[in-house]
Amino acid sequence: MNFAYKCKFCGKPGIVTGDGEGLALIKPEIWLPKICCDRCGDYMVQKRKLTEAFTRICRSLESCRATVGIEKRATMETVCKSRIVDLTKRFAALACNYYRLTNVWDQEFSDMMFENPGKFPTILSTYLSGLAREARRAA
């Protein structure tokens, strides 16, 4: 049995194919509005993993700045800085690929994250909003 759906993120139509009896038992009217296409699902999973990595590194950076001595802090900040640069590059590549834009990464993106680790959710959200706006403009 086939059920037509629209991706909850991009609105692209799709079809779920499966055992009619099994799918009917789990009430399609409830789960069909929650389905997303493979492309959006893969993007959301990878975005969540990167966001969790940002959470860990930014919390480490904040606790390092609050508790560690000056000698050890410089070393830890260098490690955190390189990790933040790597994560921001991966995040930019993922988001630009999703929005079908050329890779837009700038050193300022990682610098803002490094200077204000407590504000990383806002920084990521602002970055994604800018990419979405650019993608709409390009379409």
N, C-alpha and C positions, 0 to 999 in steps of 0.2 A: 504494500500500500504506500502511496506517495502523499506527502503533505507539503503544500507550498508555504513558504515563509518569506519574510523580509528581514534582512540583517538588522539587528537593533542598533548597530553603530553606523553603518554606511548606507543602509536602506536597499542594498542590492537584493533582488529576489533570488530565491534558491528553492531547492526541493530536498526534503528528507525522505529517504527511502528505507523501508524496513518492514518487518513483520506487522501486518495490519492489526492482528489481535493484540500483540504486545504493545504496539504504539497506542492503540485505542485505550488500553487499560490505564495508561498513565495520563490520561486526559490532555489531548493535544491543545485544547483551548487555553490551558494553563501554561504549557511549556513552549508553544510556538512563538509567542511574543518575546521570549527570552533568548532565542537562538541567534547566533551570529555566524557569519560566513567564516571559512577557514582562515582567510587572510586577516580579518579583524581579530579572530580568536588568537592566532599566532602572535600578532602584534601586541595584544593585551597581556598575554602571558609573558612575553619578553620584557615588556614595559614594567610589569609588576616585579620581575626578577631584578631589573636594573634599579628600580625605585627602592627595593629592599636593600640592595647593595649600597645605594646612596645613604640610606638610613643608617646602616652599620658604620660606614666610614665617617659620616658627619658626626655621629654620636661619639665615635672614637676620638675624632679631632677636638670636639668640645670638651670631653673629659680630659684629654691630654693637656689642653690649654689651662684647664682649671686645677689640675692636680700635680702634673709632672714638673720637675725642676728644669731650669733653663737649658742645661747641657743636653739633657735627654730630649727635651721638647723640640729642639731644632731638628734632630734626627727623625723623630716621629712625624713632625710636620712635613719634612721632605718626602717621607714615604706616603703620607696621606695626600700630599699635593700630586704626586705622580699617579696615585690611584684615582684621584678625582679627575685628572686630565684624561686618563684612560676611560673612565666611566662616562664622562661627558662626550667623548668622541664616539663611543659605542651607542650612547643614547641618541646623539644627533644623527648618526647613520641609520639607526632603527626608525626614528621618527620621519626623517626625510625620505626614506624608502617607502614608508607607509603612505605619506602624503604625495609621493611621486614627484619629489623635488630634488634638485641637486643637493649634495651634502653641504649643509650650512653649519659649520663649526667655527667658533672663534675663541681665541684664548680668553677673552673676557668672560665667556660662559663659565669656564672652570675657575677663573679668578674670583668671580662673584660667589661661587659655591665655597671656595676656600676661605674667603674673607668673612662670609656669613653662613656658617654651616647650619645654623638653626633655622634659616629661611629657605632651605633647599626645596621644600614642596612648592613654595611660591615661585621660586626661580624656574623650576621645571614646568610648572603650570603656565607661566608667562611665555616661556620658550615654545611650548606646544601651541598655545593660543596664537602666537605670531606665525608659526608654520601653517596652522589651519587657515588663518586669514590669507596668507600668501597663496595657499593651494586653491582657495575659493576664487581669488583674484585671477589666478592663472587659468582656471577652468573656463 
